[in-house]
Amino acid sequence: MKMFRKLTTSAAVALALTAGHVNAAEVEVEIEDYAFSFEGPFGSFDQMQLQRGLQVYTEICSACHGLEHVAFRNLHDEGGPALPEDQMRAYAEFYEVFDPTLFDGEGDFRPATPADKFPAVTSANAPDLSLMAKARAGFHGPYGTGISQFVNGMGGAEYIASLLTGYHEEPECALEGEPMDGYYNVAFANGGFPESCKDDHGKHKVPGSWIGMAPPLYGDDVEFADGHSTDLEDVAMDVSAFLMWTAEPKMMARKQAGLTGVLFLTVLSVLLYLTNKRIWAPHKHKKD
């Protein structure tokens, strides 16, 4: 019975995801295929890019969005931003967390420690960003081939970068009807859409839709210590890479384990083949 329930639940989830993909397919979006260093089976995170992305998140995104699944100590991990321990501890103390054990159980706020996690969402209708890069599929999915997704990933980072750079002036068709609430974004597919921008068959004439979030980046929003470019696209890629790391902090270890497994199986296959040739080949053509 347990196995049957698991199969039933899996089937229901698959049907729900399929239905969601069908609905999303009705709206065309423009997702750019950005080249990130961590893509592919041999790719890895760029430590400096992750540190720049952390700065962008801290100075801009954290005002509304949280990272409730990421612990401050992870900022010190190899394969991630790899902040020195003293910098990681100082960064954690920049935040305050609520501790229910203080003042005899009444609770109070205290400076965060490395063991604490980033604060949760602070604004209404502002999603937590911890798993955003895994929850959203971009250029390489969900409609890409399985091989493309294996090599390039699902494209969550591409989606985030495209969303941050996808704000445009409203198309002319939108000016003909009732004004829309929000901001027009060519990479967003789940928002409102004016009837004046649909044809007689209900198909959208323009890509994307209207999103409630105002453009968070304009270019030259931050100043990096390493002198890296602060153009809109570069800053969007930096924070997108950082959010990919928050969703996949063990990506490098997983890739290394996968490659080790492939090499081991390759060597094992060769040894089994040679063993088979040595032991059984002399007997294959013998007559009874």
MOGI-V385717 format. One record per residue. N is the residue number from 1. RES is the residue in one letter. PHI is phi in whole degrees, -180 to 180 (none if undefined). Layout:
((N/RES/PHI) (N/RES/PHI))
This chain:
((1/M/none) (2/K/-62) (3/M/-63) (4/F/-64) (5/R/-64) (6/K/-62) (7/L/-65) (8/T/-64) (9/T/-63) (10/S/-62) (11/A/-65) (12/A/-64) (13/V/-64) (14/A/-62) (15/L/-65) (16/A/-65) (17/L/-65) (18/T/-63) (19/A/-62) (20/G/-65) (21/H/-68) (22/V/-65) (23/N/-65) (24/A/-67) (25/A/-68) (26/E/-70) (27/V/-112) (28/E/-79) (29/V/-129) (30/E/-111) (31/I/-110) (32/E/-79) (33/D/-91) (34/Y/-74) (35/A/-95) (36/F/-101) (37/S/-68) (38/F/-89) (39/E/-76) (40/G/85) (41/P/-65) (42/F/-107) (43/G/-73) (44/S/-147) (45/F/-68) (46/D/-88) (47/Q/-58) (48/M/-68) (49/Q/-65) (50/L/-65) (51/Q/-67) (52/R/-66) (53/G/-63) (54/L/-61) (55/Q/-63) (56/V/-63) (57/Y/-60) (58/T/-64) (59/E/-82) (60/I/-124) (61/C/-73) (62/S/-67) (63/A/-63) (64/C/-125) (65/H/-111) (66/G/-105) (67/L/-136) (68/E/-69) (69/H/-102) (70/V/-115) (71/A/-89) (72/F/-62) (73/R/-63) (74/N/-67) (75/L/-67) (76/H/-94) (77/D/-67) (78/E/-68) (79/G/89) (80/G/-119) (81/P/-61) (82/A/54) (83/L/-67) (84/P/-55) (85/E/-59) (86/D/-66) (87/Q/-69) (88/M/-64) (89/R/-67) (90/A/-65) (91/Y/-65) (92/A/-61) (93/E/-68) (94/F/-66) (95/Y/-103) (96/E/-117) (97/V/-125) (98/F/-86) (99/D/-113) (100/P/-71) (101/T/-86) (102/L/-76) (103/F/54) (104/D/56) (105/G/89) (106/E/-76) (107/G/84) (108/D/-168) (109/F/-86) (110/R/-144) (111/P/-61) (112/A/-71) (113/T/-116) (114/P/-57) (115/A/-77) (116/D/-78) (117/K/-105) (118/F/-56) (119/P/-60) (120/A/-76) (121/V/-57) (122/T/-109) (123/S/-124) (124/A/-64) (125/N/64) (126/A/-104) (127/P/-68) (128/D/-69) (129/L/-98) (130/S/-56) (131/L/-112) (132/M/-58) (133/A/-68) (134/K/-92) (135/A/-75) (136/R/-104) (137/A/-103) (138/G/-118) (139/F/-62) (140/H/-94) (141/G/-168) (142/P/-85) (143/Y/-98) (144/G/-73) (145/T/-74) (146/G/-62) (147/I/-66) (148/S/-62) (149/Q/-68) (150/F/-67) (151/V/-80) (152/N/-104) (153/G/85) (154/M/-80) (155/G/86) (156/G/-63) (157/A/-66) (158/E/-63) (159/Y/-63) (160/I/-64) (161/A/-64) (162/S/-67) (163/L/-65) (164/L/-68) (165/T/-105) (166/G/-95) (167/Y/-77) (168/H/-137) (169/E/-64) (170/E/-61) (171/P/-67) (172/E/-60) (173/C/-63) (174/A/-72) (175/L/-77) (176/E/-83) (177/G/-112) (178/E/-67) (179/P/-63) (180/M/-96) (181/D/-81) (182/G/102) (183/Y/-130) (184/Y/-77) (185/N/-138) (186/V/-76) (187/A/-102) (188/F/-103) (189/A/-122) (190/N/-112) (191/G/-103) (192/G/-74) (193/F/-151) (194/P/-74) (195/E/-63) (196/S/-67) (197/C/-101) (198/K/-116) (199/D/-85) (200/D/-64) (201/H/-98) (202/G/81) (203/K/-83) (204/H/-73) (205/K/-82) (206/V/-125) (207/P/-76) (208/G/73) (209/S/-164) (210/W/-101) (211/I/-118) (212/G/-76) (213/M/-77) (214/A/-69) (215/P/-56) (216/P/-81) (217/L/-123) (218/Y/-128) (219/G/95) (220/D/59) (221/D/-79) (222/V/-131) (223/E/-128) (224/F/-90) (225/A/-68) (226/D/-86) (227/G/74) (228/H/-67) (229/S/-58) (230/T/-113) (231/D/-61) (232/L/-53) (233/E/-66) (234/D/-67) (235/V/-65) (236/A/-63) (237/M/-67) (238/D/-62) (239/V/-71) (240/S/-67) (241/A/-63) (242/F/-63) (243/L/-69) (244/M/-65) (245/W/-67) (246/T/-62) (247/A/-84) (248/E/-132) (249/P/-67) (250/K/-105) (251/M/-59) (252/M/-66) (253/A/-65) (254/R/-66) (255/K/-64) (256/Q/-64) (257/A/-65) (258/G/-64) (259/L/-66) (260/T/-62) (261/G/-63) (262/V/-63) (263/L/-63) (264/F/-62) (265/L/-67) (266/T/-64) (267/V/-63) (268/L/-63) (269/S/-64) (270/V/-64) (271/L/-63) (272/L/-65) (273/Y/-64) (274/L/-65) (275/T/-64) (276/N/-61) (277/K/-64) (278/R/-73) (279/I/-87) (280/W/-103) (281/A/-57) (282/P/-64) (283/H/-99) (284/K/-67) (285/H/-106) (286/K/-73) (287/K/-90) (288/D/-67))
